[in-house]
Amino acid sequence: MTASDPDAASADLGAAGSTARAPGPQAKLDAARHATLAAYQALGYNRPPKASRPSMRGRAMTLERAVLESNPLAQLSALTNESQRRLKSLQGVLPPLLWAQLSAGPIEADTWCVLVSNNAVAAKIRQWVPAMAAHLRTLGWAVQTIRIKVRSSR
């Protein structure tokens, strides 16, 4: 090698620099894999055990699809939606602060249950029950009785 040949000098530096460098990430992974395989062989395995995967029976589906495909859940969902619609129809009948304290409850034949936040609201809503039932009947729902239940505060 001569002093006038810069390519040869850089090649020698590259070769010398590669032996002095720290091992790269692939070398670290190979060393870790070798150590892991050695540990498995010490335990009596010829190869590493297969990773266990949770098995799913059947195919995954969305909640909405499961509800629609199950008759009891579809009926329950329809009743819940109807109860929500009944409650929304009362928004114009009741004072806004009082209406905000109500939740839709279950429907059983001609009886509808309204859930309220506390006893004071229950007492006031009981005064509105005849007007609420009459309004729902004018909209086509066969509501004869409206029950008022106070939600538990758990």
C-alpha positions as CSV (number, residue, x, y, z in Angstrom):
1,M,0.0,0.0,0.0
2,T,1.3,3.4,-0.9
3,A,0.5,6.7,0.7
4,S,-1.0,8.0,-2.5
5,D,-3.7,5.3,-2.7
6,P,-6.6,6.7,-0.5
7,D,-9.0,3.8,-1.3
8,A,-6.6,1.2,0.0
9,A,-6.1,3.2,3.2
10,S,-9.9,3.5,3.8
11,A,-10.4,-0.2,3.2
12,D,-7.7,-1.0,5.8
13,L,-9.4,1.4,8.3
14,G,-12.8,-0.2,7.6
15,A,-11.4,-3.7,8.2
16,A,-9.6,-2.7,11.3
17,G,-12.6,-0.7,12.6
18,S,-14.9,-3.7,12.1
19,T,-13.0,-5.9,14.5
20,A,-12.9,-3.2,17.2
21,R,-16.7,-2.4,17.0
22,A,-19.2,-3.6,19.5
23,P,-21.4,-6.5,18.4
24,G,-24.4,-5.5,16.4
25,P,-28.1,-6.1,17.3
26,Q,-28.2,-9.3,15.2
27,A,-25.2,-10.7,17.1
28,K,-26.9,-10.0,20.4
29,L,-30.1,-11.7,19.2
30,D,-28.2,-14.7,18.1
31,A,-26.4,-14.9,21.4
32,A,-29.7,-14.6,23.3
33,R,-31.3,-17.3,21.1
34,H,-28.3,-19.6,21.7
35,A,-28.5,-19.1,25.4
36,T,-32.3,-19.8,25.4
37,L,-31.9,-22.9,23.4
38,A,-29.1,-24.1,25.7
39,A,-31.4,-23.6,28.7
40,Y,-34.2,-25.6,27.1
41,Q,-31.7,-28.4,26.2
42,A,-30.6,-28.4,29.9
43,L,-34.3,-29.0,30.8
44,G,-34.5,-31.9,28.5
45,Y,-36.1,-30.3,25.4
46,N,-34.8,-31.0,21.9
47,R,-36.4,-27.8,20.7
48,P,-38.2,-25.0,22.3
49,P,-41.9,-25.7,23.2
50,K,-44.5,-24.2,21.0
51,A,-46.1,-21.0,22.3
52,S,-49.6,-21.7,23.5
53,R,-52.3,-19.6,22.0
54,P,-55.7,-19.2,23.4
55,S,-58.1,-21.1,21.3
56,M,-61.4,-19.5,20.2
57,R,-64.3,-21.8,19.6
58,G,-66.4,-20.7,16.6
59,R,-65.9,-17.3,15.0
60,A,-65.8,-13.9,16.7
61,M,-68.7,-11.6,16.1
62,T,-69.8,-8.2,17.1
63,L,-72.1,-7.6,20.0
64,E,-74.8,-6.2,17.8
65,R,-74.7,-9.2,15.5
66,A,-74.9,-11.6,18.5
67,V,-77.9,-9.7,19.8
68,L,-79.7,-9.8,16.5
69,E,-79.1,-13.5,16.0
70,S,-80.3,-14.5,19.4
71,N,-84.1,-14.3,19.8
72,P,-84.3,-13.6,23.5
73,L,-81.6,-10.9,23.2
74,A,-83.3,-9.4,20.2
75,Q,-86.6,-9.2,22.1
76,L,-84.9,-7.6,25.1
77,S,-83.1,-5.1,22.8
78,A,-86.4,-4.2,21.1
79,L,-88.1,-3.6,24.5
80,T,-85.2,-1.5,25.7
81,N,-85.3,0.6,22.5
82,E,-89.1,1.0,22.9
83,S,-88.7,2.1,26.6
84,Q,-86.1,4.7,25.5
85,R,-88.5,6.0,22.8
86,R,-91.2,6.3,25.4
87,L,-89.0,8.3,27.7
88,K,-87.9,10.6,24.9
89,S,-91.5,11.3,24.0
90,L,-92.1,12.7,27.5
91,Q,-89.4,15.3,27.1
92,G,-91.9,17.9,26.0
93,V,-94.4,17.0,28.6
94,L,-92.2,17.2,31.8
95,P,-90.2,20.2,33.0
96,P,-86.5,19.8,31.8
97,L,-85.0,19.6,35.3
98,L,-87.4,16.8,36.3
99,W,-87.1,15.0,32.9
100,A,-83.3,14.9,33.4
101,Q,-83.7,12.8,36.6
102,L,-85.6,10.0,34.8
103,S,-84.3,6.8,33.2
104,A,-86.2,4.3,31.1
105,G,-87.1,1.1,32.9
106,P,-88.6,-2.3,31.8
107,I,-91.8,-2.8,30.0
108,E,-94.2,-5.5,31.1
109,A,-97.4,-5.8,29.1
110,D,-99.3,-2.6,29.7
111,T,-97.1,-1.5,32.6
112,W,-94.0,0.7,32.1
113,C,-91.5,1.4,34.8
114,V,-89.7,4.7,35.1
115,L,-86.5,4.9,37.2
116,V,-85.8,8.1,39.2
117,S,-82.7,9.3,41.0
118,N,-84.2,9.9,44.5
119,N,-87.3,10.0,46.6
120,A,-88.0,13.7,46.1
121,V,-88.1,13.2,42.3
122,A,-90.3,10.1,42.8
123,A,-92.8,12.1,44.8
124,K,-93.0,14.8,42.1
125,I,-93.2,12.3,39.2
126,R,-96.1,10.5,40.9
127,Q,-98.1,13.7,40.4
128,W,-97.3,13.7,36.7
129,V,-98.1,10.0,36.1
130,P,-101.7,10.5,34.8
131,A,-100.5,13.1,32.3
132,M,-97.6,10.9,31.3
133,A,-99.8,7.9,30.7
134,A,-102.3,9.9,28.7
135,H,-99.6,11.4,26.5
136,L,-98.1,8.0,25.8
137,R,-101.6,6.6,24.9
138,T,-102.1,9.5,22.4
139,L,-98.9,8.5,20.7
140,G,-100.1,4.9,20.3
141,W,-98.5,3.0,23.2
142,A,-100.9,0.9,25.3
143,V,-99.7,2.2,28.7
144,Q,-102.2,1.7,31.5
145,T,-99.9,1.9,34.5
146,I,-96.6,3.7,35.1
147,R,-94.5,2.4,38.0
148,I,-92.0,4.7,39.7
149,K,-88.8,3.1,41.1
150,V,-86.0,4.8,42.9
151,R,-82.6,3.7,41.6
152,S,-80.2,2.4,44.2
153,S,-77.0,4.4,44.7
154,R,-74.4,1.7,44.9
